Amino acid sequence: MGRKGSPRPPQAEGGCGPARPSLLWALPEELLLLICSYLDAQALGRLGQVCRRLRAFSGRDLLWRRIARGCLNSGFTQLGADLAAGIPVKERVKVSQNWRHGRCRRETLLKWKRNLMPWMHLDGEYLYLSQAEDIRAYRFRPDSTGLQRRPQAIFSGHQEDVCRFVLASSHIVSGGGDGNIILSKVHGSFSIKFSAHEQEVNCVDCQGGIIVSGSRDRTAKVWSLSSGRVGHCLHTVQTEDRVWSIAISPLLSSFVTGTACCGHTSPLRTWDLESGQLVTCLGTDFHRGAGVLDIVYETPFTLLSCGYDTYIRSWDLRVSTRKCVMEWEEPHDSALYCVRSDGNHMIASGSAYYGVVRLWDKRQSRCLQSFSLSSPTSSPVYCLRFSTTHLYAALASALHALDFTAP
Protein backbone atom coordinates (compact mmCIF):
# COMPACT_ATOMS: atom_id res chain seq x y z
CA MET A 1 0.00 0.00 0.00
CA GLY A 2 1.39 3.40 -0.97
CA ARG A 3 1.96 6.21 1.52
CA LYS A 4 -0.81 8.64 2.23
CA GLY A 5 -0.98 11.25 -0.49
CA SER A 6 1.06 9.21 -2.99
CA PRO A 7 -0.19 9.38 -6.58
CA ARG A 8 -2.30 6.53 -7.99
CA PRO A 9 -0.67 4.30 -10.62
CA PRO A 10 -1.53 5.25 -14.19
CA GLN A 11 -4.46 3.45 -15.81
CA ALA A 12 -4.08 1.33 -18.88
CA GLU A 13 -5.90 2.18 -22.08
CA GLY A 14 -9.51 0.89 -22.05
CA GLY A 15 -9.85 0.90 -18.25
CA CYS A 16 -7.67 -2.19 -17.66
CA GLY A 17 -6.26 -1.24 -14.26
CA PRO A 18 -2.55 -0.44 -13.75
CA ALA A 19 -0.49 0.26 -16.80
CA ARG A 20 1.48 -3.01 -16.68
CA PRO A 21 -1.43 -5.21 -17.99
CA SER A 22 -1.43 -3.00 -21.06
CA LEU A 23 1.61 -5.03 -22.13
CA LEU A 24 -0.90 -7.78 -22.90
CA TRP A 25 -2.16 -5.71 -25.80
CA ALA A 26 1.34 -5.44 -27.22
CA LEU A 27 1.04 -9.09 -28.24
CA PRO A 28 -0.25 -9.87 -31.72
CA GLU A 29 -3.97 -10.60 -31.77
CA GLU A 30 -3.34 -14.07 -33.20
CA LEU A 31 -1.15 -14.92 -30.19
CA LEU A 32 -3.76 -13.60 -27.76
CA LEU A 33 -6.42 -15.75 -29.41
CA LEU A 34 -4.12 -18.77 -29.18
CA ILE A 35 -3.51 -18.19 -25.46
CA CYS A 36 -7.21 -17.74 -24.74
CA SER A 37 -8.10 -20.85 -26.72
CA TYR A 38 -6.67 -22.93 -23.86
CA LEU A 39 -9.13 -21.45 -21.35
CA ASP A 40 -12.34 -23.16 -20.30
CA ALA A 41 -15.71 -21.42 -19.97
CA GLN A 42 -15.17 -20.39 -16.34
CA ALA A 43 -11.70 -18.94 -17.02
CA LEU A 44 -12.95 -17.04 -20.07
CA GLY A 45 -15.81 -15.61 -18.01
CA ARG A 46 -13.40 -14.44 -15.31
CA LEU A 47 -11.10 -12.92 -17.90
CA GLY A 48 -14.00 -10.87 -19.18
CA GLN A 49 -14.48 -9.36 -15.71
CA VAL A 50 -11.07 -7.67 -15.71
CA CYS A 51 -11.99 -4.70 -17.90
CA ARG A 52 -14.21 -3.58 -20.73
CA ARG A 53 -11.60 -4.30 -23.37
CA LEU A 54 -10.99 -7.85 -22.18
CA ARG A 55 -14.72 -8.38 -21.84
CA ALA A 56 -15.20 -7.57 -25.50
CA PHE A 57 -12.17 -9.64 -26.53
CA SER A 58 -13.08 -12.72 -24.45
CA GLY A 59 -16.65 -12.68 -25.75
CA ARG A 60 -15.68 -13.37 -29.34
CA ASP A 61 -17.48 -16.25 -31.02
CA LEU A 62 -14.13 -17.67 -32.15
CA LEU A 63 -13.07 -18.33 -28.54
CA TRP A 64 -16.38 -19.87 -27.47
CA ARG A 65 -16.91 -22.06 -30.53
CA ARG A 66 -14.70 -24.91 -29.27
CA ILE A 67 -16.45 -24.88 -25.88
CA ALA A 68 -19.89 -24.72 -27.48
CA ARG A 69 -19.26 -27.80 -29.64
CA GLY A 70 -18.89 -29.81 -26.43
CA CYS A 71 -22.12 -28.44 -24.91
CA LEU A 72 -25.70 -29.63 -25.23
CA ASN A 73 -27.88 -27.97 -27.86
CA SER A 74 -25.55 -25.06 -28.56
CA GLY A 75 -26.46 -24.92 -32.25
CA PHE A 76 -23.43 -26.81 -33.60
CA THR A 77 -23.73 -30.17 -35.36
CA GLN A 78 -21.24 -33.03 -35.29
CA LEU A 79 -19.86 -31.79 -38.59
CA GLY A 80 -19.35 -28.26 -37.23
CA ALA A 81 -22.24 -26.53 -39.01
CA ASP A 82 -23.69 -23.58 -37.09
CA LEU A 83 -27.50 -23.79 -37.02
CA ALA A 84 -27.98 -20.63 -34.93
CA ALA A 85 -25.53 -18.19 -36.49
CA GLY A 86 -27.44 -15.09 -35.38
CA ILE A 87 -27.03 -15.79 -31.64
CA PRO A 88 -23.70 -15.04 -29.85
CA VAL A 89 -21.95 -18.31 -29.07
CA LYS A 90 -21.18 -17.24 -25.48
CA GLU A 91 -24.91 -16.78 -24.80
CA ARG A 92 -25.64 -20.21 -26.23
CA VAL A 93 -23.09 -21.78 -23.88
CA LYS A 94 -24.84 -20.10 -20.92
CA VAL A 95 -28.27 -21.37 -21.99
CA SER A 96 -26.79 -24.83 -22.59
CA GLN A 97 -26.16 -25.13 -18.85
CA ASN A 98 -29.88 -24.65 -18.25
CA TRP A 99 -30.63 -27.54 -20.61
CA ARG A 100 -28.13 -29.75 -18.78
CA HIS A 101 -29.50 -28.95 -15.33
CA GLY A 102 -33.18 -28.85 -16.32
CA ARG A 103 -33.67 -25.19 -15.41
CA CYS A 104 -36.64 -23.86 -17.37
CA ARG A 105 -40.02 -22.16 -17.20
CA ARG A 106 -43.09 -24.11 -18.30
CA GLU A 107 -45.99 -22.65 -20.24
CA THR A 108 -49.10 -23.99 -21.96
CA LEU A 109 -49.36 -22.24 -25.32
CA LEU A 110 -52.54 -23.75 -26.77
CA LYS A 111 -55.41 -25.98 -25.64
CA TRP A 112 -58.17 -27.71 -27.58
CA LYS A 113 -61.29 -29.58 -26.48
CA ARG A 114 -61.03 -33.02 -28.08
CA ASN A 115 -58.07 -35.37 -28.04
CA LEU A 116 -55.95 -35.31 -31.19
CA MET A 117 -52.67 -36.73 -32.45
CA PRO A 118 -50.94 -33.48 -33.46
CA TRP A 119 -47.74 -33.07 -35.43
CA MET A 120 -45.67 -29.89 -35.75
CA HIS A 121 -42.65 -28.14 -37.26
CA LEU A 122 -40.71 -24.98 -36.42
CA ASP A 123 -39.74 -22.55 -39.15
CA GLY A 124 -38.25 -19.25 -38.07
CA GLU A 125 -41.01 -17.02 -36.68
CA TYR A 126 -43.71 -19.66 -37.15
CA LEU A 127 -44.86 -22.89 -35.55
CA TYR A 128 -46.89 -25.17 -37.81
CA LEU A 129 -49.31 -27.47 -35.96
CA SER A 130 -51.75 -30.05 -37.27
CA GLN A 131 -55.14 -29.90 -35.56
CA ALA A 132 -57.61 -32.50 -36.84
CA GLU A 133 -58.04 -32.01 -40.65
CA ASP A 134 -56.10 -28.71 -40.79
CA ILE A 135 -52.54 -27.46 -40.42
CA ARG A 136 -52.29 -24.06 -38.76
CA ALA A 137 -49.39 -21.62 -38.86
CA TYR A 138 -48.99 -19.70 -35.60
CA ARG A 139 -46.63 -16.76 -35.33
CA PHE A 140 -44.46 -16.33 -32.25
CA ARG A 141 -44.98 -13.16 -30.26
CA PRO A 142 -42.02 -10.76 -30.40
CA ASP A 143 -39.58 -11.32 -27.50
CA SER A 144 -41.80 -14.05 -26.04
CA THR A 145 -42.27 -17.80 -25.92
CA GLY A 146 -45.99 -17.42 -26.58
CA LEU A 147 -47.91 -17.70 -29.80
CA GLN A 148 -50.40 -15.31 -31.28
CA ARG A 149 -53.85 -16.73 -30.63
CA ARG A 150 -55.08 -16.46 -34.17
CA PRO A 151 -53.23 -18.52 -36.78
CA GLN A 152 -51.65 -16.58 -39.62
CA ALA A 153 -52.69 -19.24 -42.11
CA ILE A 154 -54.77 -22.44 -42.22
CA PHE A 155 -54.01 -25.23 -44.69
CA SER A 156 -56.96 -27.53 -45.25
CA GLY A 157 -58.18 -30.12 -47.73
CA HIS A 158 -58.03 -33.44 -45.91
CA GLN A 159 -61.30 -35.18 -45.11
CA GLU A 160 -59.84 -36.88 -42.04
CA ASP A 161 -57.12 -35.98 -39.53
CA VAL A 162 -53.64 -35.04 -40.75
CA CYS A 163 -51.26 -37.82 -39.67
CA ARG A 164 -47.89 -36.28 -40.53
CA PHE A 165 -46.56 -33.36 -42.56
CA VAL A 166 -43.21 -31.86 -43.50
CA LEU A 167 -42.02 -28.43 -44.61
CA ALA A 168 -40.19 -28.63 -47.92
CA SER A 169 -38.81 -25.37 -49.27
CA SER A 170 -41.88 -23.18 -49.80
CA HIS A 171 -44.41 -26.02 -49.52
CA ILE A 172 -46.15 -28.18 -46.92
CA VAL A 173 -46.49 -31.85 -47.77
CA SER A 174 -49.13 -33.61 -45.64
CA GLY A 175 -50.52 -37.12 -45.40
CA GLY A 176 -53.96 -37.79 -43.95
CA GLY A 177 -56.24 -40.46 -42.64
CA ASP A 178 -58.18 -40.17 -45.90
CA GLY A 179 -55.28 -41.76 -47.82
CA ASN A 180 -54.47 -38.52 -49.64
CA ILE A 181 -51.32 -36.42 -49.92
CA ILE A 182 -51.68 -32.65 -50.26
CA LEU A 183 -48.95 -30.31 -51.49
CA SER A 184 -49.72 -26.75 -50.30
CA LYS A 185 -47.81 -23.56 -51.01
CA VAL A 186 -46.85 -21.84 -47.75
CA HIS A 187 -47.40 -18.33 -49.09
CA GLY A 188 -50.46 -18.55 -51.27
CA SER A 189 -53.58 -20.57 -51.90
CA PHE A 190 -52.10 -23.03 -54.43
CA SER A 191 -52.41 -26.72 -53.50
CA ILE A 192 -52.41 -30.12 -55.20
CA LYS A 193 -54.21 -33.13 -53.78
CA PHE A 194 -53.82 -36.69 -54.97
CA SER A 195 -54.91 -40.13 -53.80
CA ALA A 196 -51.84 -41.92 -52.47
CA HIS A 197 -52.81 -45.02 -50.48
CA GLU A 198 -55.80 -47.27 -49.87
CA GLN A 199 -55.61 -46.54 -46.13
CA GLU A 200 -54.30 -43.66 -43.99
CA VAL A 201 -50.95 -42.07 -44.86
CA ASN A 202 -49.12 -42.50 -41.55
CA CYS A 203 -45.91 -40.72 -42.57
CA VAL A 204 -44.34 -38.58 -45.28
CA ASP A 205 -40.98 -37.02 -46.07
CA CYS A 206 -39.86 -34.75 -48.88
CA GLN A 207 -36.43 -33.80 -50.18
CA GLY A 208 -34.86 -33.02 -53.53
CA GLY A 209 -38.09 -32.98 -55.50
CA ILE A 210 -39.15 -36.41 -54.19
CA ILE A 211 -41.93 -37.39 -51.75
CA VAL A 212 -41.92 -40.71 -49.90
CA SER A 213 -44.97 -41.92 -48.01
CA GLY A 214 -45.84 -44.86 -45.81
CA SER A 215 -49.25 -46.27 -45.00
CA ARG A 216 -51.25 -48.71 -42.98
CA ASP A 217 -51.91 -50.52 -46.26
CA ARG A 218 -48.39 -52.05 -45.95
CA THR A 219 -46.81 -50.07 -48.75
CA ALA A 220 -44.33 -47.26 -49.10
CA LYS A 221 -44.41 -45.12 -52.23
CA VAL A 222 -42.07 -42.73 -54.01
CA TRP A 223 -43.64 -39.72 -55.75
CA SER A 224 -42.33 -37.17 -58.22
CA LEU A 225 -42.51 -33.41 -57.71
CA SER A 226 -40.97 -32.50 -61.05
CA SER A 227 -42.85 -30.14 -63.34
CA GLY A 228 -45.64 -31.90 -65.20
CA ARG A 229 -45.29 -35.07 -63.08
CA VAL A 230 -46.44 -33.89 -59.66
CA GLY A 231 -48.18 -36.74 -57.91
CA HIS A 232 -46.85 -39.37 -60.32
CA CYS A 233 -45.93 -42.58 -58.44
CA LEU A 234 -42.39 -43.67 -59.29
CA HIS A 235 -42.22 -46.80 -57.11
CA THR A 236 -44.47 -48.84 -54.87
CA VAL A 237 -42.63 -50.82 -52.19
CA GLN A 238 -44.40 -53.80 -50.64
CA THR A 239 -43.26 -53.62 -47.00
CA GLU A 240 -45.53 -56.50 -45.86
CA ASP A 241 -46.14 -54.54 -42.67
CA ARG A 242 -47.80 -51.30 -41.59
CA VAL A 243 -45.47 -48.32 -42.07
CA TRP A 244 -45.34 -45.94 -39.09
CA SER A 245 -42.33 -43.75 -39.97
CA ILE A 246 -40.20 -42.83 -42.97
CA ALA A 247 -37.15 -40.66 -43.72
CA ILE A 248 -35.12 -39.79 -46.81
CA SER A 249 -31.34 -39.92 -46.55
CA PRO A 250 -29.61 -36.49 -46.82
CA LEU A 251 -27.64 -37.99 -49.72
CA LEU A 252 -30.95 -38.48 -51.60
CA SER A 253 -29.88 -42.03 -52.49
CA SER A 254 -32.15 -44.04 -50.21
CA PHE A 255 -34.93 -43.88 -47.64
CA VAL A 256 -35.66 -45.72 -44.39
CA THR A 257 -38.99 -47.18 -43.32
CA GLY A 258 -40.04 -47.97 -39.76
CA THR A 259 -42.77 -50.61 -39.59
CA ALA A 260 -44.98 -52.27 -36.98
CA CYS A 261 -42.78 -55.39 -36.62
CA CYS A 262 -45.71 -57.77 -36.83
CA GLY A 263 -43.88 -60.17 -39.16
CA HIS A 264 -40.48 -61.81 -39.29
CA THR A 265 -38.53 -58.97 -40.89
CA SER A 266 -36.67 -56.09 -39.28
CA PRO A 267 -38.88 -53.04 -38.66
CA LEU A 268 -36.05 -50.82 -39.95
CA ARG A 269 -35.18 -51.21 -43.63
CA THR A 270 -33.47 -49.00 -46.19
CA TRP A 271 -34.61 -48.84 -49.81
CA ASP A 272 -32.97 -47.47 -52.94
CA LEU A 273 -34.68 -44.22 -53.90
CA GLU A 274 -34.08 -44.63 -57.64
CA SER A 275 -35.13 -48.25 -58.06
CA GLY A 276 -37.29 -48.90 -55.00
CA GLN A 277 -35.33 -52.07 -54.22
CA LEU A 278 -34.39 -53.20 -50.70
CA VAL A 279 -30.86 -52.15 -49.75
CA THR A 280 -30.47 -53.58 -46.25
CA CYS A 281 -32.20 -54.38 -42.96
CA LEU A 282 -31.05 -52.62 -39.82
CA GLY A 283 -30.73 -54.84 -36.77
CA THR A 284 -31.40 -58.54 -36.26
CA ASP A 285 -32.85 -58.90 -32.76
CA PHE A 286 -36.25 -57.21 -32.61
CA HIS A 287 -39.16 -58.56 -30.60
CA ARG A 288 -42.54 -58.98 -32.25
CA GLY A 289 -44.54 -55.76 -31.94
CA ALA A 290 -41.44 -53.57 -31.47
CA GLY A 291 -42.63 -51.12 -34.09
CA VAL A 292 -40.58 -48.04 -35.02
CA LEU A 293 -42.57 -44.83 -34.56
CA ASP A 294 -39.99 -42.18 -35.45
CA ILE A 295 -36.75 -41.94 -37.45
CA VAL A 296 -34.36 -38.98 -37.60
CA TYR A 297 -31.23 -38.66 -39.73
CA GLU A 298 -28.41 -36.83 -37.92
CA THR A 299 -25.83 -37.05 -40.73
CA PRO A 300 -25.86 -38.80 -44.12
CA PHE A 301 -24.63 -41.97 -42.39
CA THR A 302 -26.12 -41.84 -38.87
CA LEU A 303 -29.74 -41.93 -37.72
CA LEU A 304 -31.86 -42.35 -34.59
CA SER A 305 -34.92 -44.55 -34.16
CA CYS A 306 -37.45 -45.10 -31.38
CA GLY A 307 -40.71 -46.91 -30.85
CA TYR A 308 -42.72 -49.46 -28.89
CA ASP A 309 -39.73 -51.39 -27.50
CA THR A 310 -38.83 -48.42 -25.21
CA TYR A 311 -35.35 -47.85 -26.71
CA ILE A 312 -33.70 -45.01 -28.58
CA ARG A 313 -31.14 -46.48 -30.95
CA SER A 314 -28.29 -44.81 -32.81
CA TRP A 315 -27.26 -46.39 -36.11
CA ASP A 316 -24.05 -45.75 -38.07
CA LEU A 317 -24.38 -47.23 -41.54
CA ARG A 318 -20.60 -47.05 -42.03
CA VAL A 319 -19.95 -49.31 -39.03
CA SER A 320 -22.68 -51.94 -39.10
CA THR A 321 -26.22 -52.52 -40.27
CA ARG A 322 -26.69 -55.54 -38.01
CA LYS A 323 -26.23 -53.79 -34.67
CA CYS A 324 -26.77 -50.24 -33.47
CA VAL A 325 -23.73 -48.36 -32.16
CA MET A 326 -25.53 -47.13 -29.02
CA GLU A 327 -28.90 -47.41 -27.30
CA TRP A 328 -30.73 -45.69 -24.44
CA GLU A 329 -33.61 -47.31 -22.56
CA GLU A 330 -36.65 -45.37 -21.37
CA PRO A 331 -36.40 -45.78 -17.56
CA HIS A 332 -40.14 -46.36 -16.98
CA ASP A 333 -40.52 -48.98 -19.71
CA SER A 334 -42.74 -46.70 -21.79
CA ALA A 335 -43.08 -46.62 -25.55
CA LEU A 336 -41.34 -43.69 -27.23
CA TYR A 337 -43.49 -41.81 -29.73
CA CYS A 338 -40.96 -39.28 -31.00
CA VAL A 339 -37.29 -38.38 -30.91
CA ARG A 340 -35.26 -35.33 -31.95
CA SER A 341 -31.57 -34.52 -31.96
CA ASP A 342 -29.51 -31.33 -31.88
CA GLY A 343 -27.23 -32.99 -34.43
CA ASN A 344 -24.48 -33.28 -31.84
CA HIS A 345 -24.71 -34.44 -28.20
CA MET A 346 -28.36 -33.98 -27.12
CA ILE A 347 -31.43 -36.11 -27.74
CA ALA A 348 -35.00 -35.29 -26.69
CA SER A 349 -37.66 -38.01 -26.54
CA GLY A 350 -41.42 -38.06 -25.99
CA SER A 351 -42.98 -40.92 -24.00
CA ALA A 352 -46.37 -42.62 -24.20
CA TYR A 353 -47.56 -41.72 -20.68
CA TYR A 354 -48.10 -38.50 -18.70
CA GLY A 355 -46.55 -36.30 -21.35
CA VAL A 356 -43.02 -37.18 -20.26
CA VAL A 357 -40.23 -35.44 -22.17
CA ARG A 358 -36.70 -36.63 -21.50
CA LEU A 359 -33.34 -35.07 -22.34
CA TRP A 360 -30.37 -37.32 -23.00
CA ASP A 361 -26.63 -36.69 -23.33
CA LYS A 362 -25.39 -39.20 -25.90
CA ARG A 363 -22.12 -39.49 -23.99
CA GLN A 364 -24.03 -40.95 -21.01
CA SER A 365 -26.21 -44.04 -20.69
CA ARG A 366 -28.81 -42.61 -18.31
CA CYS A 367 -31.46 -39.96 -18.84
CA LEU A 368 -30.21 -36.46 -18.05
CA GLN A 369 -33.51 -34.65 -17.27
CA SER A 370 -37.22 -35.44 -17.44
CA PHE A 371 -40.36 -33.28 -17.43
CA SER A 372 -43.96 -34.48 -16.97
CA LEU A 373 -46.26 -32.13 -18.89
CA SER A 374 -49.70 -33.77 -18.59
CA SER A 375 -49.98 -34.79 -14.92
CA PRO A 376 -52.40 -35.83 -13.42
CA THR A 377 -54.03 -37.00 -16.68
CA SER A 378 -52.03 -39.15 -19.07
CA SER A 379 -51.19 -38.34 -22.68
CA PRO A 380 -48.43 -39.35 -25.07
CA VAL A 381 -46.04 -36.76 -26.44
CA TYR A 382 -46.94 -37.13 -30.11
CA CYS A 383 -44.37 -34.65 -31.40
CA LEU A 384 -41.63 -32.41 -30.06
CA ARG A 385 -39.35 -29.79 -31.54
CA PHE A 386 -36.73 -27.50 -30.05
CA SER A 387 -34.48 -24.54 -30.77
CA THR A 388 -31.39 -23.52 -28.79
CA THR A 389 -33.64 -21.78 -26.24
CA HIS A 390 -37.07 -23.49 -26.22
CA LEU A 391 -38.65 -26.93 -26.42
CA TYR A 392 -42.20 -27.48 -27.70
CA ALA A 393 -44.23 -30.63 -27.02
CA ALA A 394 -47.58 -31.51 -28.63
CA LEU A 395 -49.85 -33.66 -26.46
CA ALA A 396 -53.38 -34.96 -27.04
CA SER A 397 -55.14 -31.78 -25.92
CA ALA A 398 -52.46 -29.08 -25.51
CA LEU A 399 -49.24 -27.59 -26.79
CA HIS A 400 -46.61 -27.00 -24.09
CA ALA A 401 -43.35 -25.02 -24.09
CA LEU A 402 -40.22 -25.15 -21.94
CA ASP A 403 -38.28 -21.87 -21.88
CA PHE A 404 -34.62 -22.49 -20.99
CA THR A 405 -33.64 -18.81 -21.10
CA ALA A 406 -35.64 -17.97 -17.96
CA PRO A 407 -35.13 -20.69 -15.33
N, C-alpha and C positions, 0 to 999 in steps of 0.2 A: 504494500500500500504506500502510495506517495505521501510526502509531507504535506501538511495543511497549506493550501495556497499554491501548490505546485500545479503547473499546467496539465490539462488532460492530453493523452496521446492523440495524435492526429488520426482522423477517420479515413478508412479506405474508401475508394470510389464506389458508389452504389450502396453505401450504408453497411459495409461489411466489417464493422468493428475496427480494431487497431490496424494501422497501415500494413503490418507484416503480412496478414492473410492476402493482401492485394498481390503478393508474389504468385499466388495461385493462378491469377489471371494472366501472368506472363507466359504460362505454358500454352502451347498450341492447343486449339480447341479439340483436335483429334486425339491428343494425349489425355486431355481431361475426360473426354467421352470414354476412352479406354479404361481409365482409372475407375470411373463411376460404374462401368459395366460389371465390375466385380462386386458391387454392393447389392444387398438384398433389399426387399421392400422397406423394412424398418429403417435400415441405414440411410436409404435414399430419402425417406420421409424426414429423418432427423437432419440430414444435410440441408434440406429445404427450409429448415427453421433458423438457419444461421443468419441469413440476410435476404433481402428482396432479390438480389441478383442470383444468388445460389438457388433460391426458390424457383425462379423462372428456368434456370439451367437444369436443375434436377427434375423438373416436371416434363421434360421433353419426352415425346412418344418413343423416340429411339431407345432411351434408357429403360423404359418400362415394358417394351415389347417382349424382351426375353422372359421377364417375370410373368407377364400376362399369359404367355403361351403355356405356362405350367399351372395356371389357375383354372377354376371351373367357370365355364360360360363367360369368358372374357371377350368373345367375338372372333377368336382365332381358330382356324381349323387345323387338323393334323398337318396339312400341307402348307400351312403358313398364310393362307388367304385371310384377309381382314374383312369380316362381314359387317362390321360396325364402324366404318372409317370416320364417320362424323363425330364420334364421341372420344374425348381424350382417353388415352390408354390408362393413365394413372387413375382416373375416375372409375374405369371398368374394373381395375384391380381391387379398389375399395369395395365396390358393390359385390364383387366375387366372394368376398369374405362373408357377406350376408347370406349368399346362396349356400356356402359351406356350413354355416352355423344355423341355418334355418330362421334367420331374422327377417321377418316380413310383416306386412299389413294385409289383412284379408278383406275382400270386398265382394259383394254380390252385384254383378253388373246388370243382369237381366233375369227375369222370371217369366215362366209361362204356365198355363193352367193344366194342360194334359201332358202326360209323359211322352217324350220323344227320344229318338236316337240321333242327336245332332252331330254334325261334322263341321269343321271350321278351318280357316286359313287366315294368316296375317299377311298384310301387304301394305307396308308403309303406314299411312294414316288411317287405314281401314282394317276392320275385322269382318270377314265374310263368314256367315253362320247359316247352316241349313236349319229350317224350322218347318217341319211337315213337308208340304209339296214345294215350298219356296226356298230360295237362297237370298238372304238379306245382307246388304253391305252397310255396316255401322261405322260411322266416323268417330275416332277418338277425340275427346275434348282436349283443347289446348292445355298443355302443362298439367295433365290429369290422367289418372288411370281409367276414369270412367268413359262411357260411351254416350253419344248423343242418343236420346230416346227414340227419335224417329230415324228409320233407316234412310240412307241417301239413295238407295236403289233396291228394287226387288226383282229378282229373276225367277220367273215362273214358267210353267209349261208342262210339268209332270202331273200325271193324274193320281199318283200315289207318292208316298214320302220319298224324298231324296235320300239315297243310301250313302253315297260318297261323291265328292267333287274335287277337282283340282283347278288351280289357276295356271294357265299356260299363256304366257305373253300377255296379250290384251283380251284373252277369252277365258270363260269359265266352262269347263267340261264336266258335266254331271251325269250320274247314272241313278235311275230311280227304280222303285218297286214295281213300276209299270213295264219294265223291260226295255225302256227307251234310254237313249243317250241324247242329251241336248248340248249343243255348242252355242254359247251366248257371248256376244260382244260386251265387254265390261262397260265401255263408254258408248252407249247407243242401244237401239232397240232391236238390232239384227240378231237372229237366232236361227239355228237349224236343228231340226228334231228328226231322228230316225230310229226305227225299231231295231234293237240290237240283239236281244235274247228272248227266249221263250218264257223265262221267269225273271225275277228281280235282278238288276245289275248291282251286285254287292260292292264292286270296287272298280275304279278307273285310274289310269295314269296317262299323262300326255307329255311327250317331249319330241323335239325334232320333226314336227309335222306328222307324228304317229300317235294314235290313241290305242291303248290296250284296255280291255275290259274283262271282268270275270263275273260269273253268274252262278246262281243256285242250280241252273240247268246243266252243270258239270261241263261247261265249256269256257275257254278263254278265247277272245277274238282280237285280231289286229286290224285297225281301221286306218284308212288314208285320210289325210287332211289337205292333200295337194289340190290345187285349183282344178275344178271340173270333176274331182273324184271324192269330194267330201262325203263321208259316210259309206264309202265303198269298202267292203270287207276283203282284206288281203289274205287272211288266214283264219281258220277255225281250228282250235286245239282241243282235242278231246281229253280232258283231264281225269275223267272217270271218278270225279269227286267234286263236291261243292266248293267253289272258289270264294274265299273270304277276303283275300288281300292280293295286291298285285303291284309291281314296281318295275319301271324301265331302268336299265343300267345307264349311268351317265355316259358311257361310251357309245350308247345307241346301237349296240350289237346284239343285246339279248334282253329278256325280261324274266322276272321271278314271279311264280305264283305260290300263294299260301292257301292250302286246302284244308278240308275238315278232318282229314286223316281217318276216314271211315273204312278205307280199304287196306291193301297190303303194300302200298307205295308210300314213299316219303311225302309228307305234306309240303315240303319245300323243293321246288324243281325250277330249273332254269331252261328257257326255250330260246332258240335262235329267232331273232326278230325278222330276219329276211325270209327264212324258209318256214318258220313255224315248227321246226323239228326239236325234239328233246335234246338238250345239251348234256345235262347232268342232274342227279338228285343230290340234295344236300342232307347229310346225316344218314344214319343207318338204324338208330335205336330210338324209334318213336313209339309211344304207347297208342293204342287205338283210341280215337277221340281227342288226341292232342293237336287239335286244329290250330293253324297259324292265323291270327287275327290282324296282325300289322307287320309290315316290312318297311325298313328305311335304309336306303343306301347312304353310307357315310363318305366313301370314296368310290372310284370306279371298281375297286376290288374287294371292298369290305362292306358288310351290311349287318343290320340288327333285325332280329325277329322276336315275336312274343305271341302268346296265345293261351290256350286252355290248360297247358301243362305247367303253368305257373313260373316258367323260366323266361328270362331274357337271354338270348344267345347272340354272340358275335361271331361272324363268319368271315374268314379271309380266303378268298378263292385262289390266291396264289400259294397258300400253304396246304390246304386240304379241303376237299368237298365232302369227305366222309365224317369229319368231326369238327365241331366248332372250336375256335381258339380260346373262348372264354364264355362262362355262363354265370348268371346271377339269379338266385331263387327268391321268389316273393316270400317274405318271412311268414305270412299268415295263410299260405297255401291257397291263394286266391288266383283265379284266372286274370290274365293281363290283357286288357282290351286295346291298349295303344302304347306306343313308345316313341320318344323323340330323342335326338342327340344334338349336342352343340357342335358336332363335327370334330371334337377333340377329346376331352376327358369326362364330360358330364352326360348322363342319361336321365331322362324323366320318364316315369311309367305311370299308367292309370289302371287301377285295380277294379275288380268286379263288384266290390262291396264297400258301402259307406263313403263313396267318393274319395278313396284314398289315392293321393298322389305321392309318389316316392322319388327322391333324388338319389342318384348313384354316382360314385366316383369310380371310373373303370379301373383305377389302380388298386381298388379295394374290393373285397368279396362281399362285404355286408352293406346294407342300405345306409346311406348317409343321413337323410332326413325324411320324415313322412308327415303328411298333412291330411286330416280327415275333413272333407268339405261338405258332407251331407248328413252328418250326425244330427239327430237320432235316427232319421229314416235312412234307408239304404238305397244307393244308386250306383251303377257303374260310372266310371269316367270314360265316356265314349270317345273323347278326343281331347288332346291337349296340344298347346303351342306355347312357345316362349321366345322372348327377346333377351337382350343382356340385362334387362331391368325388371321384366314382368313375366309371370306365367299365367296362362288362361286355360281353364278346364271346363269342358262342356259336359254337364250331367243331364239326367233325364228331364229335369224341370227347371234348371237354372244354369246360368253362366257365371263362373266365379273367377276372381283374379287374385293373385298374390303379388304384392308390390314390394320388391326387395330393395328399393331405394329409401324406404321410410320404415325401418324396423320399429 
